[in-house]
Amino acid sequence: MNKIFITLFVSLVLLGSSCSDFLTVNEVNPNSASKVPAKLLLPAALKNIAANMNTPGNYDFVYLWHGLWSISTGYTQPTALMQYNLQNTSYQGTFSSMYTFGQNLTEIENGSSDAKECNYRAIAMILKAYIMQNLVDIWGDVPYTEAFGASAGILKPKYDKQKDIYEDLVKKLDAAISLIQKAPIDATEIPANSDIMYAGNMAKWAKFANTLKLRLLVHQSGMTGRDTYIKSAIATTASVGYLGAGEGGLVNPGFLNSPGKMNPFYERYYKADGTQQSDGVTYHMGGKDVIKFMKDNADPRLSRFFNGTLADPTIFDGNILGQDLAQALAPNKTSYLGYKAGNQNYMVGTFDKSAPLLTDFESLFIQAEAAERGFITGTGKTLYNAALTQSCIYMGLTSTVAAAYLASDKASVNYDLASNKITLILTQKWVSLNGVAPIEIWTDYRRSGIPTTLTFSSDPNKLSPTPPVRLLYPQREISVNNDNLVAVGAISAFTSKIFWQNR
Amino acid sequence: MTSGDDGTSIPGVSVVVKGSTLGTITDMDGKFTLKVPQGAKTLSVTFVGMSATEVALTSASNYKVVMQSESVSVDEVIVTAMGIKRKPKEMGVATAKVDNQELTNAGASNVMNGMAAKVSGLQINTINNGVNPETKITLRGNRHFLASNQALVVLDGVPVSATYLNSINPNDIADVNILKGSSAAALYGNDASNGVMIVTTKKGDKGKLTVKISNITTFEQISYLPNLQTRFGSGSGENQSNSDNNYTFWIGPDRNTDPYTSYENQTYGPEFNGQMVILGGKLVDGSYQMVPYTAVKDQKKNFFNTGISMQNDISVSGGDNNSHFYLSAQDVKSTGTIPDDTNRRTGARMSAGRKYGIFSADYSISFTQTSTSVSGGDMYQGRGVYWNVLNTPPQVPLTAYKDITGNPFATLDGYFNAYYPNPYWQIKHARNNTRRNDVLGSVNLTLKPTKWLELSNRSGLIYNGTNYHNRKDEAIYNSYSQSDPWSQGHMGVSSPYAGNSSDQMNNSLILANDFTATFDHKFNNISVKAVIGNSVYSNKFEYIYDAANGGLVVPGLYNISNRFGEPAITQSTQQRNSIGAFADFTVGYKDFAFLHFSGRNDWDSRLTKANRSFFYPAADVSIILSQMFPSIISNNVLSFLKVRGGWSQTGQISLGDWYGTLPQYYSAGGFPYGGTAGYALSTTLSNPLIKPEKTNEMEVGLEMSFLKNKIHLETNIYQTKTLDQTIPAQISAATGYYSALINAGELDNKGLEADLKFTPLLNLGKVTWNASLNYSYLESKVVSIFPGLDEISIADASYIKVGEQFPAIKVSDVKRTPTGQIIVDPNTGQPVKDPALQQVGHGNPNHILGISSDLNYKGFRLSATAEYRGGNIIVNAVGNALDFTGVSEHSAQNGRQPFVIPNSVIQTSPGVYTPNTNILIREASRNFWVNSDYHNVQRTYTTSAAFWKLREVALSYDVPVKQLFGGNSIQAAQIAVIGRNLLMLRPKSNVWTDPEFNTQGPTNNAVGYTTEDQTPPTRVFGFSVKLTF
């Protein structure tokens, strides 16, 4: 009987410990992919970039500093913003997110080295130029040549000179345009569910790239002795053209009326069931400067950018950041950001409104300025009028309404009456980009000082008469990449200007 | 009764008629008298430290008994790693044992609570109150920066997670062997570095059938609320006269406070004066409520219920020479201090075994179901019930709003508070329900073909299935609330809530098999014990989560299909397998010198092939000097002396994600949108080269007994160094990643442990008093993290900081002088926030002292356990919340009148300070306590975390049932009154809460931070009845 036990025992033990693939179970991840094609990376990259640009909390400082928005007097006022008191922790999320988006674009680039994959490669290069431009416009010198080098072991990338980055971006955009132009006949076409901006229309991507390039160059227009460079750079791809009416770069993955899946601007303010988010529209409200400007000019877009007050819907009014609360408007006497349920032509929009990267009217405003400065052919007036018309159309108004507005007797509207065309263009651009392109509003003001009539914060304790000219480097970078940051030199939020600011 | 050592008489010796409970103890002179029944044949004589002996009864009436002292103090078997049984004298490293009696003494329904303060080196924290509280359990502190530091629990030979102990019936446990250091535990391989608790469940004893029935009923009450003020009522500066509902706006005589605001949650209004005021607003029908403007007595305390817990147990056991069995069932039903919170745990266990010659088989199986229902976050800001209670000004008759349907002022719209919901409404309309099923089974087969060889195979299965079902009802306000009647942002305006329902189903299955072959032989003076074996382990964990995030359509139907929009769904599978091979070798010389080695090699699937195999060595030595040199105990002061020492190296794979060596692309946020999918790369740079964290531990110990083993002292000093920590090191985001997973950094611990036992401390014949003390000192130090990185945030205020103890607590602070005085503005008297966080201490205690006392008189037994902890600090973030609401005494300490900040200074020139004696904080009410930097910094609410707690008190009486009822049916009966956490002493500065609490879960290493999510501490008292048949 003991032999039976021994046999039984030994066979049980052997049964328990024999298994062939036992130690390889973690070599395949059942929860996430270990490799995915460019086709799947592109839509996420596009959506993430668009979401960053269109999330109000990322850039509300621009709107608040430039007379476009205010904080409801029903809330504790944001002292740091009122006093222009930036910290290394202020708005640093964009720095990190932009680079992680860039890493995904790098993955697309690296995975598309085959000549047939030139379209993916070109788009990745264009979008990378887009994010790098924003990084430079916010922080100046940033890592560029050594960025995205973790796989090569570069964990502390050096900071490059902002001007060098800008110049290289122009070259990269030229290269991307060239890739598109020289695409082989059998180049992989990008399906609409991957290219959620232009549905694979590479001609539009070329124009987008060329417009982005023009934007980079126009930014530098205030620099002394820079015209020759600007003009020659523009000339190399002038034939590609720029984004015209209806060609704006708008991202839409197919936003759904569901939490986390809506247009991010809309979702900041409204929920899937149509009710308000907590501290949403009751928090961000209208700014005094822009509402006054639009009222003075009888701007037909006013009721689209803002709602009438709760107390009286026919009255539009806004507050000044940092205003003494005793004199400020009560919440029910301040305009909310423009909203009408189900209508995407109001500022807050709808859950399924496309999120813009670069609108057609912004492109036309850039072109108008470029023409006015003699950088491109075309007439300033035509381009300016087209820009305002497209802005009206974007806000759901007809071209007839736009035409009537353009025929206004106000010198701040009518091109022919305006004494300074650049001031006219950039002031109307400031109005038009409200809620659409915050970084450009900030950049235009920094490089040109336009609009010239801004009130700025009324906080008596503010650290400077005018808002900061840049953000401070993120605390994260001080913690983990300090040596390279030290090499950049001391940074002041008020005097360390971006290289294109010459005033 | 005399001692064989020196012939002196021994008092306090137990003399029992064998086979009965009839007995006595010897008096001061060592004499005893006992009437024995007819037919009694033997007296059984026992005394601690002496070998038990028996005396055959004859017709004589006088007996002289000589007792011999035992060669070692406690000669029992210690179950060590892999179930290897070793004698205490062989052990070269520290172990301890807690038996069933100690565990269940004060009726704890949770095993861990029953162990607190009883053993040195062991720290048990109840991290929050509740009907099913979570506990955190560490042995000799923390060894890992980010991975769990919870001790490994081995239940009947099967490794389980420490949280599993919550589902076990403490009455089923025979004992818990604690292997404090990683040395003793090294044979468990990968998970052993945090020390091991070996839990052995009861088996049926030889003899007749025993049936035990018991009931424990306990009551739980809030013991300490934060200190609250009773002087001021509602007000937050709103100008209610400007609104359309101008009822009772008035400014108190004190211009420093805010006007009374009828709907306000904050309590910065005028001082109470007893006049009648309107509370809240008018209802749609025009009705309104008036209350006296005075504090309601015990208003917040009365919100909490007395929780009741009923614990019913039955067990049946028995056995003979070749077999044993044990059956038990338990039901624990509890209600909580928060109304409607309930928990019910029902379980059954069965174990049995049988021996056939050289072969024996044992098995055990248990099943437990635990159902918990607690209130969830509210529908407005997701805040807990306690927060909404705290946001109730003192004049509000809070308990009057219990009837949320009958009382029109208790409804969503009728409730006075414009900003926070009625907590009673929340309790009914936001519920988090959990149901957990646990099955544990093990089969142990043993073959002993010869005297010196034993083959053993144990297979274990642990299944856990947990379902979470959380629901929140819709909160739809009437048009009146939505119209914002006070134009100040009524919550009805901004947040009608559409309801939500979410489910999560977890299941985990662990299969483990261990085979050991044990050779045990003695060659003259040399004893040799060798064990070789292998171990196979597989752990698979899966979960699926869904939520109707867009809101529920049909109210009250909590089903994922009943929703607006897209559901949230996530799913995950994690699996890991490992194989281990080990050997354990003990050689003893003449029973007084022992040398022990062990080694284990693991192959673990979580690491890539190159790093998959790793080895853990351990060695220890034990020398019993008192036996080696008997002369040293000849003076009768010292009776036992042993020195020992051990060293080990253990490893732990600390990959949070078991697939962490692979690059990971996730479905990006929001995706898929219908047919559009999108993927993004993880922001953590994966690392295929990750290897285990290595813990080197060294310890030496001394065991001594004095005065015939009446005093026993055991001390250890140890040092652990844990290297190659697995950390997601933050890297420059410009790399495209936020962090990179690397092996770097070192955490060291140094510690001292001492256990002193007096058995007895005092013996007065019928009264015996045993006492014990245990003390642990632990100092940790973060030696390094990663070049260029000197700190990592864990969570809350906890940091890993080079050169500091672990975890360092860093808090925001106001600017101070180098000596710590607060620098204030010379004009306003206000302190200014320091932009840099300040490190002000650390989160884990350096000192833990446990004291137990056990007083016996006849059948009565009074026992108590107390514990002290100190050396650490805690951030009472709840203090900030309380000052925000203004209900705290802290915020009323100056009567809301202008005051000078104590111990403040003014800077006259750089680095030169003069004391501030006259610059007052002028706006000393809401403006200071809600908006000032002094309020906003965490330092204001950071205090010492020291405490003394009376953990357990029990008074029991063994009813002499045999005398009363004869010995036929009932064998034993015990009744007891019990109390737990009856008393807590804290430093005066901590006016807030229990510093043992913590916001993070048991596996997170961030400690020393509490918020309003931790409800106030409670005390528990009750009674128990235990019957044995």
Chai-1 contact restraints between the chains, C-beta under 6 A:
chainA,res_idxA,chainB,res_idxB,connection_type,confidence,min_distance_angstrom,max_distance_angstrom,comment,restraint_id
A,N2,B,I358,contact,1.0,0.0,6.0,A-B,restraint_1
A,F5,B,F359,contact,1.0,0.0,6.0,A-B,restraint_2
A,F9,B,L445,contact,1.0,0.0,6.0,A-B,restraint_3
A,F9,B,L447,contact,1.0,0.0,6.0,A-B,restraint_4
A,V13,B,N457,contact,1.0,0.0,6.0,A-B,restraint_5
A,V13,B,F515,contact,1.0,0.0,6.0,A-B,restraint_6
A,G16,B,N513,contact,1.0,0.0,6.0,A-B,restraint_7
A,S17,B,V536,contact,1.0,0.0,6.0,A-B,restraint_8
A,F22,B,N577,contact,1.0,0.0,6.0,A-B,restraint_9
A,L23,B,W603,contact,1.0,0.0,6.0,A-B,restraint_10
A,L23,B,S605,contact,1.0,0.0,6.0,A-B,restraint_11
A,V25,B,Q575,contact,1.0,0.0,6.0,A-B,restraint_12
A,V25,B,N577,contact,1.0,0.0,6.0,A-B,restraint_13
A,V25,B,S605,contact,1.0,0.0,6.0,A-B,restraint_14
A,N26,B,S605,contact,1.0,0.0,6.0,A-B,restraint_15
A,N26,B,R606,contact,1.0,0.0,6.0,A-B,restraint_16
A,N26,B,W658,contact,1.0,0.0,6.0,A-B,restraint_17
A,N26,B,Y659,contact,1.0,0.0,6.0,A-B,restraint_18
A,N29,B,Y659,contact,1.0,0.0,6.0,A-B,restraint_19
A,N29,B,L662,contact,1.0,0.0,6.0,A-B,restraint_20
A,P30,B,T573,contact,1.0,0.0,6.0,A-B,restraint_21
A,N31,B,S572,contact,1.0,0.0,6.0,A-B,restraint_22
A,S32,B,Q664,contact,1.0,0.0,6.0,A-B,restraint_23
A,S32,B,Y666,contact,1.0,0.0,6.0,A-B,restraint_24
A,A33,B,Y665,contact,1.0,0.0,6.0,A-B,restraint_25
A,S34,B,L662,contact,1.0,0.0,6.0,A-B,restraint_26
A,S34,B,P663,contact,1.0,0.0,6.0,A-B,restraint_27
A,V36,B,Y665,contact,1.0,0.0,6.0,A-B,restraint_28
A,V36,B,Y679,contact,1.0,0.0,6.0,A-B,restraint_29
A,L40,B,A677,contact,1.0,0.0,6.0,A-B,restraint_30
A,L40,B,Y679,contact,1.0,0.0,6.0,A-B,restraint_31
A,L41,B,Y679,contact,1.0,0.0,6.0,A-B,restraint_32
A,P43,B,T676,contact,1.0,0.0,6.0,A-B,restraint_33
A,P43,B,G678,contact,1.0,0.0,6.0,A-B,restraint_34
A,A44,B,A668,contact,1.0,0.0,6.0,A-B,restraint_35
A,A44,B,G678,contact,1.0,0.0,6.0,A-B,restraint_36
A,A44,B,Y679,contact,1.0,0.0,6.0,A-B,restraint_37
A,A44,B,A680,contact,1.0,0.0,6.0,A-B,restraint_38
A,G74,B,G489,contact,1.0,0.0,6.0,A-B,restraint_39
A,S96,B,A733,contact,1.0,0.0,6.0,A-B,restraint_40
A,Y99,B,A733,contact,1.0,0.0,6.0,A-B,restraint_41
A,Y99,B,A734,contact,1.0,0.0,6.0,A-B,restraint_42
A,Y99,B,G736,contact,1.0,0.0,6.0,A-B,restraint_43
A,T100,B,T683,contact,1.0,0.0,6.0,A-B,restraint_44
A,T100,B,G736,contact,1.0,0.0,6.0,A-B,restraint_45
A,Q103,B,G736,contact,1.0,0.0,6.0,A-B,restraint_46
A,N104,B,A680,contact,1.0,0.0,6.0,A-B,restraint_47
A,N104,B,L681,contact,1.0,0.0,6.0,A-B,restraint_48
A,P143,B,A734,contact,1.0,0.0,6.0,A-B,restraint_49
A,A147,B,A734,contact,1.0,0.0,6.0,A-B,restraint_50
A,F148,B,G736,contact,1.0,0.0,6.0,A-B,restraint_51
A,A150,B,L685,contact,1.0,0.0,6.0,A-B,restraint_52
A,A150,B,T735,contact,1.0,0.0,6.0,A-B,restraint_53
A,A150,B,Y737,contact,1.0,0.0,6.0,A-B,restraint_54
A,L155,B,I731,contact,1.0,0.0,6.0,A-B,restraint_55
A,L155,B,T735,contact,1.0,0.0,6.0,A-B,restraint_56
A,K156,B,S732,contact,1.0,0.0,6.0,A-B,restraint_57
A,P157,B,S732,contact,1.0,0.0,6.0,A-B,restraint_58
A,P157,B,A734,contact,1.0,0.0,6.0,A-B,restraint_59
A,N193,B,G675,contact,1.0,0.0,6.0,A-B,restraint_60
A,N193,B,T676,contact,1.0,0.0,6.0,A-B,restraint_61
A,P253,B,Y673,contact,1.0,0.0,6.0,A-B,restraint_62
A,P253,B,T676,contact,1.0,0.0,6.0,A-B,restraint_63
A,G254,B,Y673,contact,1.0,0.0,6.0,A-B,restraint_64
A,G254,B,G674,contact,1.0,0.0,6.0,A-B,restraint_65
A,G254,B,T676,contact,1.0,0.0,6.0,A-B,restraint_66
A,L256,B,E566,contact,1.0,0.0,6.0,A-B,restraint_67
A,L256,B,Y673,contact,1.0,0.0,6.0,A-B,restraint_68
A,N257,B,G565,contact,1.0,0.0,6.0,A-B,restraint_69
A,S258,B,G550,contact,1.0,0.0,6.0,A-B,restraint_70
A,S258,B,G565,contact,1.0,0.0,6.0,A-B,restraint_71
A,S258,B,E566,contact,1.0,0.0,6.0,A-B,restraint_72
A,P259,B,N549,contact,1.0,0.0,6.0,A-B,restraint_73
A,G260,B,G670,contact,1.0,0.0,6.0,A-B,restraint_74
A,K261,B,G670,contact,1.0,0.0,6.0,A-B,restraint_75
A,A272,B,G550,contact,1.0,0.0,6.0,A-B,restraint_76
A,A272,B,F564,contact,1.0,0.0,6.0,A-B,restraint_77
A,A272,B,G565,contact,1.0,0.0,6.0,A-B,restraint_78
A,D273,B,A498,contact,1.0,0.0,6.0,A-B,restraint_79
A,D273,B,G551,contact,1.0,0.0,6.0,A-B,restraint_80
A,D273,B,F564,contact,1.0,0.0,6.0,A-B,restraint_81
A,T275,B,P496,contact,1.0,0.0,6.0,A-B,restraint_82
A,Q276,B,S494,contact,1.0,0.0,6.0,A-B,restraint_83
A,S278,B,S494,contact,1.0,0.0,6.0,A-B,restraint_84
A,S278,B,S495,contact,1.0,0.0,6.0,A-B,restraint_85
A,T282,B,S494,contact,1.0,0.0,6.0,A-B,restraint_86
A,N332,B,S487,contact,1.0,0.0,6.0,A-B,restraint_87
A,V480,B,Q730,contact,1.0,0.0,6.0,A-B,restraint_88
A,V480,B,I731,contact,1.0,0.0,6.0,A-B,restraint_89
A,V480,B,S732,contact,1.0,0.0,6.0,A-B,restraint_90
A,N481,B,S732,contact,1.0,0.0,6.0,A-B,restraint_91
